[in-house]
Amino acid sequence: MVTGIDDWRGSTHDAEGGLVIDGGTLVTMAGGQAPVEGGRIVVSDGRIADVGTMDQVPLPRQGPFDTIDARHCIVLPGLINAHSHAAMTLFRGFADDLPLKQWLFDKIFPAEAAYLSHETVYWGAMLACLEMIASGTTCFVDGYFFEDETVRAAHVAGLRGLCAQGVLDFPAPGAPDPRKNLDIARQFMEKWTGFSELIMPGIFCHSPLTCSGDTLRRSWELSREYGAPLQIHLSETGEEVRETLLRFGKRPVHYLDHLGMLDSSLMAAHGVHLSLEEIERLAGAGVRVVHVPESNMKLASGVAPVTAMLRAGIAVGLGTDGCASNNDLDLLCEMESAAKSAKVFDQDPLSLNAKTALGMATTGGAVVMGLEAEIGTLEKGKRADIIIVDLGNPHLCPVYDPISLLVYAANGSDVRDVVVNGRVLMRHREFLTIDADEVMGRVREISKKMGGLRN
């Protein structure tokens, strides 16, 4: 198992020459722009050099450039998974149909303690990268243990990401002494800051109940020192809110406010049990929230008041959570779940429409990450993170509204081509950066060893 930087630094993220994507219907997600039929995107040096119709945008005068024929396809910005635990693909189906606390403390934490290592996290994260590429995710936000290996996997795969070292106040994989958890986090930040234009390091505090106030404050200060966002699970369950009230006399948002942690650098996942007062406080402080509907449903945590958050002006992204509680990383399906669960929760068919749901997985995710100037839309000068959805399947015919079709009918297996930073990672469903058979074979071997813990 190779874990040193210099041993795998050789892979490159630079596209060779330019790239032209021709003929598709462009869903640019740029400020109110309608879908563009017969579109053309010209990519150079990892960025979108021009975008428009084939009549408006000339082909490059100088080569070489590669061409992707996108006729009978929808072309859109790469999807952004704003909350994940990538290596938890290892636990897909491991402990299903349990309440969150029992699932986490009786099943997941013991399994992580027994089987997580540099090697297993690497292969679990590689499987996640494979799955995300296959379903159109080009950028992901992660928080887990042995996070060096997730950085390595993302780098090898060619994905863009924010990879955060997990912090807890009890023994955790890779950090057996919780007194050293922030030393490990600092080492992680020092090691990876400035390493790659695609990968940003960060810190992930598990929750206000698993991290002390001192740990939360110190993690906050360390994140600010490096100019990185801080991730946290927030108000995921009613039990979490009740216990926070019992311990600290405050609801979770007000507790973090008391610690001085509410501003635009905080990325809060879940937000299921938020009062209107808490929503207003998050909005006023500029806190970014990640909606995780399928995990919330599976663990019966509830339905987050996402439409109230959006009305309050909170930037909301979309995430899958880990595969132990979802059980997949398909953001196209997550968009559908987000839209439909909001309609049921609000008892309003107009609630969270298709365009808003798609926006959460593109422009919203970019804002949550602080990368809205770089990704999230198909615009001249933006990074060329692009996916192409094949319309050749029966469930994608006919096409009246491309955005509605993407949200309510498409799924990850309809994604045909994936480009990150101008580099093609998947072409006609063929993976160009990852050996899929090797990755799945390795994870199958790991799962055989883990099977005994399921009982």
Secondary structure, DSSP 4 states (H G I P E B T S, - for coil): ----HHHHTT-----SSEEEEESSEE---STTPPPBTTEEEEEETTEEEEEEETTTSPPPSS--EEEEE-TTEEEEEPEEEEEE-GGGGGGTTTS-S--HHHIIIIIIHHHHHHH--HHHHHHHHHHHHHHHHHTTEEEEEEEESSHHHHHHHHHHHT-EEEEEEEE-SS-BTTBSSGGGHHHHHHHHHHHHTTS-SSEEEEEEE--TTTS-HHHHHHHHHHHHHTT--EEEEES-SHHHHHHHHHHHSS-HHHHHHHTT--STTEEEEE--S--HHHHHHHHHHT-EEEE-HHHHHHTT-----HHHHHHHT--EEE----TTSS----HHHHHHHHHHHHHHHHT-TTSS-HHHHHHHTTHHHHHHHT-TTTSSS--TTSB--EEEEE--SGGG-S-S-HHHHHHHT--GGGEEEEEETTEEEEETTEESS--HHHHHHHHHHHHHHHGGGG-
